Amino acid sequence: MWDNHRTLHILANGLFTLAALIAVFVISPSVINLPIFTLNEVSVGGINNINGEFKHVKREQINSIINSEVAGSFFTVDLDKISNAFEKLPWVRTASVRRYWPQSLEVVLEEHVALARRDNLALVNIHGEVFNAVTDKWLPAFTGPVENSHEVARQYVVFRKLLKPLQQIIIQVDFSPRRAWRIHTKNGIVLELGREQVEARLELYVSAHGHIISQFKQPITYVDLRYQNGFSVRTLEANRRHSHNPSLKKVV
């Protein structure tokens, strides 16, 4: 540690700041409001922004919060109040604020990275957290209990990876209150996975996909993977493509 110059520099600055704070409060509370401690700079950066630019948070929003919430001197400014104000912005996941001696503040924002939609009313980020914001970006849909969004997000990433060899894009993941999984793909196939061994079942589907396709001349619309020794496959006959009476066949 003593050979790490950066660590020593941070430690020295921290000790200096602490000593200065103690000295100021011991000497006189009136010293706190001296012009030398007037805040004259607030820098705002991001954890996951690109080239210093935020993807969703607007500069007008940042300036508005700085103008309305940053008040007082270096010592009296309310850091929690500023942090809470930034975290109320729709696309801000976390906000941290700290002082830089003797006249500056640094704000670091982490934006949400949207992973999916929930019932067209909210978004789910890559951490499985639900938040309210608006985006025109195409995103898959998650359905099921909101409290299970973290689990659905985690499982979606696994499902997406397993289906990658088939280049099948997931457009919706259903997770029922009974903990049963169903996947909808962009090419119109519904995969019924059930509640048990869902990853193993999906792996089996991927490995047998070529065999399944070879058994049918019509497009497949539904595959039930809950059987131990095969799949239940549903197709629409070519001349009944708009019918509500699909054909069914079990593939072993």
Buried (B, 14 or more C-beta within 10 A) or exposed (E): EEEEEEEEEEEEEEEEBEEBBEEBEEEEEEBBBEEEBEBEEBEBEBEEBEEEEBBBBEEEBBEEBBEEBBEBBBBEBBBEEBBEBBBEBBBBBEBBBEBBEBBBBBBBBBBBBBBBBBEEEBBBBBBBBBBEBEBEEEBBBBBBEEEBBEBBBEBBEEBBEBBEEBEBBBBBBBBBEEBBBBBBBEEEBBBBBBEEBBBEBBEBBBEBBEEBEEEBEBEBBBBBBBEEEEBBBBBBEEEEEEEEEBBEEEBE
